[in-house]
């Protein structure tokens, strides 16, 4: 594993260039260009505020913000996973021509979406103040929660990217699976609404405690549940190590398969 990580670090300049290319390609040809990085979450917030304030009256105070603080990190995970599924297929020419650690392709997608999420905070934080939600010192725990989520996102991206080379339908199936996962995660609803008998299974969904942690930091202004995060950390580390090992084994024949 350390050898793989060292090799990725040695190719960090290539990774940086691929991230830049990913971000530029996303908004190429659009009138607003990179401004969409800020405009998209802002428009989302406006729509949610109007819909849930005047159309659907949900019994959660400041529901638009309740949803928004969970939806931004979910979009980071979902978009990274879905987009990374085609990272080898869409870069087949590059894969066949030169040698480089193949992991930089799905990881460039992850880091591009990570940057988008962090820029989305430029909309989230002022919106929280506008809705009179206090920002507290608990926000200092944000890098910890984000690092844990990035471990999960990177593990999924590596697995999906290399698996799609051998099973092309996975590129289409991934979107469906992410939709199902979305509704199994307490993004649209509080975790308290989950029936008591099903709550023990919530720990099997790693996005559930992460979503609750983001809400604790941004919406409720309190520290996350460190006990749950401490239990989640070794599980996510193990998942990342297994994903990296599986990726290393399967990527050897990628150039012949794409």
C-alpha positions as a Markdown table, in Angstrom:
| # | Residue | x | y | z |
|---|---|---|---|---|
| 1 | Unk | 0.0 | 0.0 | 0.0 |
| 2 | Unk | 2.7 | 2.4 | 1.0 |
| 3 | Unk | 4.5 | 1.9 | -2.4 |
| 4 | Unk | 1.2 | 2.7 | -4.2 |
| 5 | Unk | 0.7 | 5.9 | -2.2 |
| 6 | Unk | 4.4 | 6.9 | -2.7 |
| 7 | Unk | 4.0 | 6.4 | -6.4 |
| 8 | Unk | 0.8 | 8.5 | -6.5 |
| 9 | Unk | 2.7 | 11.2 | -4.5 |
| 10 | Unk | 5.6 | 11.2 | -7.1 |
| 11 | Unk | 3.0 | 11.8 | -9.8 |
| 12 | Unk | 1.3 | 14.6 | -7.8 |
| 13 | Unk | 1.9 | 17.1 | -10.6 |
| 14 | Unk | 0.0 | 14.9 | -13.0 |
| 15 | Unk | -2.8 | 14.5 | -10.5 |
| 16 | Unk | -2.9 | 18.3 | -10.1 |
| 17 | Unk | -3.1 | 18.8 | -13.8 |
| 18 | Unk | -5.9 | 16.2 | -14.2 |
| 19 | Unk | -7.9 | 17.9 | -11.4 |
| 20 | Unk | -7.5 | 21.2 | -13.3 |
| 21 | Unk | -8.5 | 19.5 | -16.5 |
| 22 | Unk | -11.5 | 18.0 | -14.8 |
| 23 | Unk | -12.7 | 21.3 | -13.5 |
| 24 | Unk | -12.1 | 23.1 | -16.8 |
| 25 | Unk | -13.9 | 20.4 | -18.8 |
| 26 | Unk | -16.9 | 20.6 | -16.5 |
| 27 | Unk | -17.8 | 24.2 | -17.4 |
| 28 | Unk | -16.2 | 24.3 | -20.9 |
| 29 | Unk | -18.4 | 26.2 | -23.4 |
| 30 | Unk | -20.8 | 27.6 | -20.7 |
| 31 | Unk | -21.4 | 31.3 | -20.5 |
| 32 | Unk | -20.9 | 31.5 | -16.7 |
| 33 | Unk | -18.0 | 29.1 | -16.7 |
| 34 | Unk | -16.4 | 28.5 | -13.3 |
| 35 | Unk | -19.0 | 30.7 | -11.7 |
| 36 | Unk | -21.3 | 27.7 | -11.8 |
| 37 | Unk | -19.3 | 26.3 | -8.9 |
| 38 | Unk | -21.0 | 28.9 | -6.8 |
| 39 | Unk | -24.2 | 29.4 | -8.8 |
| 40 | Unk | -25.3 | 25.7 | -8.6 |
| 41 | Unk | -25.4 | 25.4 | -4.8 |
| 42 | Unk | -26.9 | 28.9 | -4.6 |
| 43 | Unk | -29.7 | 28.0 | -6.9 |
| 44 | Unk | -30.3 | 24.8 | -5.0 |
| 45 | Unk | -30.6 | 26.7 | -1.8 |
| 46 | Unk | -33.1 | 29.2 | -3.3 |
| 47 | Unk | -35.2 | 26.4 | -4.7 |
| 48 | Unk | -35.3 | 24.4 | -1.4 |
| 49 | Unk | -36.1 | 27.6 | 0.5 |
| 50 | Unk | -39.0 | 28.4 | -1.7 |
| 51 | Unk | -40.4 | 24.9 | -2.0 |
| 52 | Unk | -40.1 | 24.0 | 1.7 |
| 53 | Unk | -41.2 | 27.4 | 3.0 |
| 54 | Unk | -44.3 | 28.0 | 0.8 |
| 55 | Unk | -45.2 | 24.7 | -0.9 |
| 56 | Unk | -44.3 | 21.7 | 1.4 |
| 57 | Unk | -44.4 | 22.7 | 5.0 |
| 58 | Unk | -42.0 | 20.1 | 6.6 |
| 59 | Unk | -42.1 | 19.9 | 10.4 |
| 60 | Unk | -38.4 | 20.8 | 10.8 |
| 61 | Unk | -37.4 | 24.3 | 11.6 |
| 62 | Unk | -35.2 | 25.8 | 8.9 |
| 63 | Unk | -35.7 | 22.7 | 6.8 |
| 64 | Unk | -34.1 | 24.2 | 3.7 |
| 65 | Unk | -30.8 | 24.5 | 5.7 |
| 66 | Unk | -31.3 | 21.2 | 7.4 |
| 67 | Unk | -31.4 | 19.6 | 3.9 |
| 68 | Unk | -28.7 | 21.8 | 2.4 |
| 69 | Unk | -26.0 | 21.0 | 4.9 |
| 70 | Unk | -26.5 | 17.3 | 4.2 |
| 71 | Unk | -27.0 | 17.5 | 0.5 |
| 72 | Unk | -23.7 | 19.2 | -0.3 |
| 73 | Unk | -21.5 | 16.4 | 1.1 |
| 74 | Unk | -23.9 | 13.8 | -0.4 |
| 75 | Unk | -23.4 | 15.4 | -3.8 |
| 76 | Unk | -19.6 | 15.2 | -3.3 |
| 77 | Unk | -19.9 | 11.5 | -2.7 |
| 78 | Unk | -22.5 | 10.7 | -5.4 |
| 79 | Unk | -20.9 | 12.7 | -8.2 |
| 80 | Unk | -17.4 | 11.4 | -7.4 |
| 81 | Unk | -18.6 | 7.8 | -7.5 |
| 82 | Unk | -20.7 | 8.2 | -10.6 |
| 83 | Unk | -18.1 | 10.2 | -12.6 |
| 84 | Unk | -15.2 | 8.0 | -11.6 |
| 85 | Unk | -16.9 | 4.9 | -13.1 |
| 86 | Unk | -16.0 | 6.1 | -16.6 |
| 87 | Unk | -12.5 | 7.5 | -15.7 |
| 88 | Unk | -10.6 | 4.7 | -17.5 |
| 89 | Unk | -13.0 | 4.4 | -20.4 |
| 90 | Unk | -13.0 | 8.1 | -21.2 |
| 91 | Unk | -9.2 | 8.3 | -20.9 |
| 92 | Unk | -8.5 | 5.1 | -22.9 |
| 93 | Unk | -6.0 | 6.9 | -25.1 |
| 94 | Unk | -3.9 | 8.1 | -22.2 |
| 95 | Unk | -4.0 | 4.8 | -20.4 |
| 96 | Unk | -2.7 | 3.0 | -23.5 |
| 97 | Unk | 0.0 | 5.4 | -24.5 |
| 98 | Unk | 2.0 | 6.2 | -21.3 |
| 99 | Unk | 2.8 | 4.7 | -17.9 |
| 100 | Unk | 1.5 | 6.4 | -14.8 |
| 101 | Unk | -0.2 | 5.2 | -11.6 |
| 102 | Unk | -3.7 | 4.5 | -12.8 |
| 103 | Unk | -5.2 | 5.5 | -9.5 |
| 104 | Unk | -4.6 | 9.2 | -10.4 |
| 105 | Unk | -7.5 | 9.1 | -12.8 |
| 106 | Unk | -10.3 | 8.3 | -10.4 |
| 107 | Unk | -8.6 | 10.3 | -7.7 |
| 108 | Unk | -8.5 | 13.3 | -9.9 |
| 109 | Unk | -12.3 | 13.1 | -10.1 |
| 110 | Unk | -12.5 | 12.8 | -6.3 |
| 111 | Unk | -10.3 | 15.9 | -5.7 |
| 112 | Unk | -12.2 | 17.9 | -8.3 |
| 113 | Unk | -15.5 | 17.2 | -6.6 |
| 114 | Unk | -13.8 | 17.9 | -3.2 |
| 115 | Unk | -12.8 | 21.3 | -4.4 |
| 116 | Unk | -16.3 | 21.9 | -5.7 |
| 117 | Unk | -17.7 | 21.0 | -2.3 |
| 118 | Unk | -15.3 | 23.2 | -0.4 |
| 119 | Unk | -16.2 | 26.1 | -2.7 |
| 120 | Unk | -19.9 | 25.4 | -2.0 |
| 121 | Unk | -19.1 | 26.3 | 1.6 |
| 122 | Unk | -18.8 | 29.9 | 0.4 |
| 123 | Unk | -22.6 | 29.7 | -0.2 |
| 124 | Unk | -23.4 | 27.5 | 2.8 |
| 125 | Unk | -21.8 | 29.6 | 5.6 |
| 126 | Unk | -23.4 | 33.0 | 4.6 |
| 127 | Unk | -26.7 | 31.2 | 4.2 |
| 128 | Unk | -26.5 | 29.8 | 7.7 |
| 129 | Unk | -26.0 | 33.3 | 9.1 |
| 130 | Unk | -28.8 | 34.6 | 6.9 |
| 131 | Unk | -31.1 | 32.0 | 8.4 |
| 132 | Unk | -29.9 | 33.0 | 11.9 |
| 133 | Unk | -28.1 | 29.7 | 12.6 |
| 134 | Unk | -25.2 | 30.3 | 14.8 |
| 135 | Unk | -21.7 | 29.2 | 13.8 |
| 136 | Unk | -19.9 | 27.6 | 16.8 |
| 137 | Unk | -16.3 | 26.4 | 17.5 |
| 138 | Unk | -17.6 | 22.9 | 16.7 |
| 139 | Unk | -16.8 | 23.8 | 13.0 |
| 140 | Unk | -13.2 | 23.1 | 14.0 |
| 141 | Unk | -14.1 | 19.4 | 13.7 |
| 142 | Unk | -15.0 | 19.9 | 10.0 |
| 143 | Unk | -11.6 | 18.8 | 8.6 |
| 144 | Unk | -11.9 | 15.5 | 10.5 |
| 145 | Unk | -15.3 | 14.7 | 9.2 |
| 146 | Unk | -14.3 | 15.7 | 5.7 |
| 147 | Unk | -11.2 | 13.5 | 5.8 |
| 148 | Unk | -13.2 | 10.5 | 6.9 |
| 149 | Unk | -15.7 | 11.1 | 4.0 |
| 150 | Unk | -12.9 | 11.5 | 1.5 |
| 151 | Unk | -11.5 | 8.1 | 2.6 |
| 152 | Unk | -14.9 | 6.6 | 1.8 |
| 153 | Unk | -15.2 | 8.5 | -1.5 |
| 154 | Unk | -11.7 | 7.6 | -2.6 |
| 155 | Unk | -12.3 | 3.9 | -1.8 |
| 156 | Unk | -15.5 | 3.8 | -3.8 |
| 157 | Unk | -14.0 | 5.7 | -6.7 |
| 158 | Unk | -11.1 | 3.3 | -7.0 |
| 159 | Unk | -13.4 | 0.2 | -6.9 |
| 160 | Unk | -16.0 | 1.6 | -9.3 |
| 161 | Unk | -13.4 | 2.9 | -11.8 |
| 162 | Unk | -11.5 | -0.4 | -12.2 |
| 163 | Unk | -14.6 | -2.6 | -12.0 |
| 164 | Unk | -16.3 | -0.7 | -14.8 |
| 165 | Unk | -13.5 | -1.6 | -17.2 |
| 166 | Unk | -14.5 | -5.3 | -16.9 |
| 167 | Unk | -18.2 | -4.7 | -16.5 |
| 168 | Unk | -19.3 | -1.8 | -18.6 |
| 169 | Unk | -22.9 | -1.8 | -17.5 |
| 170 | Unk | -21.6 | -0.7 | -14.1 |
| 171 | Unk | -21.3 | 2.8 | -15.4 |
| 172 | Unk | -25.1 | 3.0 | -15.8 |
| 173 | Unk | -25.9 | 0.9 | -12.7 |
| 174 | Unk | -23.9 | 3.1 | -10.4 |
| 175 | Unk | -26.3 | 6.0 | -10.8 |
| 176 | Unk | -29.2 | 3.7 | -9.9 |
| 177 | Unk | -27.4 | 2.3 | -6.9 |
| 178 | Unk | -26.5 | 5.8 | -5.7 |
| 179 | Unk | -30.2 | 6.9 | -5.9 |
| 180 | Unk | -31.2 | 3.9 | -3.7 |
| 181 | Unk | -28.4 | 4.7 | -1.3 |
| 182 | Unk | -29.5 | 8.3 | -1.1 |
| 183 | Unk | -33.0 | 7.3 | 0.2 |
| 184 | Unk | -31.4 | 4.9 | 2.7 |
| 185 | Unk | -29.3 | 7.8 | 4.1 |
| 186 | Unk | -30.9 | 10.4 | 6.4 |
| 187 | Unk | -30.4 | 13.3 | 4.0 |
| 188 | Unk | -34.1 | 14.2 | 3.3 |
| 189 | Unk | -35.2 | 13.3 | 6.8 |
| 190 | Unk | -33.9 | 13.2 | 10.4 |
| 191 | Unk | -32.4 | 9.9 | 11.6 |
| 192 | Unk | -35.0 | 10.0 | 14.4 |
| 193 | Unk | -37.7 | 9.1 | 11.9 |
| 194 | Unk | -36.2 | 5.7 | 11.2 |
| 195 | Unk | -38.1 | 3.0 | 13.1 |
| 196 | Unk | -36.4 | 1.9 | 16.3 |
| 197 | Unk | -36.0 | -1.7 | 15.1 |
| 198 | Unk | -34.1 | -0.6 | 12.0 |
| 199 | Unk | -31.7 | 1.9 | 13.7 |
| 200 | Unk | -29.1 | -0.8 | 14.7 |
| 201 | Unk | -28.6 | -1.3 | 10.9 |
| 202 | Unk | -27.9 | 2.4 | 10.4 |
| 203 | Unk | -24.2 | 1.8 | 11.5 |
| 204 | Unk | -23.9 | -0.4 | 8.4 |
| 205 | Unk | -24.4 | 2.7 | 6.2 |
| 206 | Unk | -21.2 | 4.8 | 6.6 |
| 207 | Unk | -22.8 | 7.8 | 5.1 |
| 208 | Unk | -25.4 | 8.0 | 7.9 |
| 209 | Unk | -23.0 | 8.9 | 10.7 |
| 210 | Unk | -21.2 | 11.3 | 8.4 |
| 211 | Unk | -24.4 | 13.0 | 7.5 |
| 212 | Unk | -25.3 | 13.3 | 11.1 |
| 213 | Unk | -21.8 | 14.7 | 11.9 |
| 214 | Unk | -22.2 | 17.4 | 9.2 |
| 215 | Unk | -25.6 | 18.4 | 10.6 |
| 216 | Unk | -24.2 | 18.5 | 14.1 |
| 217 | Unk | -21.4 | 20.9 | 13.0 |
| 218 | Unk | -23.3 | 23.2 | 10.7 |
| 219 | Unk | -27.0 | 23.0 | 11.7 |
| 220 | Unk | -27.1 | 22.3 | 15.4 |
| 221 | Unk | -23.8 | 23.9 | 16.3 |
| 222 | Unk | -22.5 | 21.0 | 18.4 |
| 223 | Unk | -19.6 | 18.7 | 18.2 |
| 224 | Unk | -20.1 | 15.4 | 16.3 |
| 225 | Unk | -20.5 | 12.1 | 18.1 |
| 226 | Unk | -16.8 | 11.3 | 18.6 |
| 227 | Unk | -17.6 | 7.7 | 19.8 |
| 228 | Unk | -19.3 | 6.8 | 16.5 |
| 229 | Unk | -16.6 | 8.5 | 14.4 |
| 230 | Unk | -14.0 | 6.6 | 16.4 |
| 231 | Unk | -15.7 | 3.4 | 15.5 |
| 232 | Unk | -16.1 | 4.5 | 11.8 |
| 233 | Unk | -12.5 | 5.5 | 11.3 |
| 234 | Unk | -10.9 | 2.0 | 11.3 |
| 235 | Unk | -13.7 | 0.6 | 9.2 |
| 236 | Unk | -13.1 | 3.3 | 6.5 |
| 237 | Unk | -9.3 | 2.9 | 6.7 |
| 238 | Unk | -9.8 | -0.9 | 6.2 |
| 239 | Unk | -12.1 | -0.2 | 3.3 |
| 240 | Unk | -9.6 | 2.1 | 1.6 |
| 241 | Unk | -6.8 | -0.4 | 2.1 |
| 242 | Unk | -8.8 | -3.2 | 0.6 |
| 243 | Unk | -10.0 | -1.0 | -2.3 |
| 244 | Unk | -6.4 | 0.0 | -3.0 |
| 245 | Unk | -5.3 | -3.6 | -3.0 |
| 246 | Unk | -8.1 | -4.7 | -5.2 |
| 247 | Unk | -7.4 | -1.8 | -7.6 |
| 248 | Unk | -3.7 | -2.7 | -7.8 |
| 249 | Unk | -4.6 | -6.3 | -8.7 |
| 250 | Unk | -7.2 | -5.4 | -11.3 |
| 251 | Unk | -5.6 | -2.5 | -13.0 |
| 252 | Unk | -2.8 | -4.5 | -14.4 |
| 253 | Unk | -4.9 | -5.5 | -17.4 |
| 254 | Unk | -6.7 | -2.2 | -17.8 |
| 255 | Unk | -4.7 | -1.1 | -20.9 |
| 256 | Unk | -5.8 | -4.3 | -22.7 |
| 257 | Unk | -9.4 | -4.0 | -21.7 |
| 258 | Unk | -10.3 | -0.4 | -22.3 |
